[in-house]
């Protein structure tokens, strides 16, 4: 009853005050109120559109990450890992033959060239750097992913050119060809370009997978944050992004371990907790007391 009485008194006061307000002033107040309401509605609609555009851009970037990682997994599974296994076995067989050179040593050399994959990183970079605000770890992952795909492209070109050069060399005995291929000493010289190139291909494919998956995780975290902060305020109408399923790649041991990138990961410290910030503040205050 007290609330009802208070509200009634306020309503009576407002009505009485409004009735005593000159008509021109009433017109100005109504116009000002309408302008404020219109500005609020327009601002709200603009903010909602911005959030929706950001979410859609995050989804596109996530899809591009998924494609890039899948391509890197495919080239590692189908080409690079078998190539490295074959090469390591060839080196081991040659070393065993040098220790015990019995009989004729035969070895089929793996001289397959590789096709260049199209990763579409330029499109991903444009979205990541222009369409939304990603954290420093996400930006670093995107930059590292671009570098890794470019390095992989250069190493593929290098292998193809190296094979072409090898095939055009002057005829030589088969054992000398094998020694050149496995990077063994031959007339006090050694050429280890095949081995180094295969190692580079393997590491760069791992880089593409790791940094692509790291960036995907950061994009998913941003998408969750946008939904949590803005979803209750607006009817966004944008479905949530669900994380990719990498279980098959994990079962095939295609995903590199985080231990390989411990130094990179160590560079991104966690933000201090509220308790730690309070403790540091108290210590600073006591130090200046």
Order of alpha helices (4+ residues) and beta strands (2+ residues): alpha-alpha-alpha-alpha-alpha-alpha-alpha-alpha-alpha-alpha
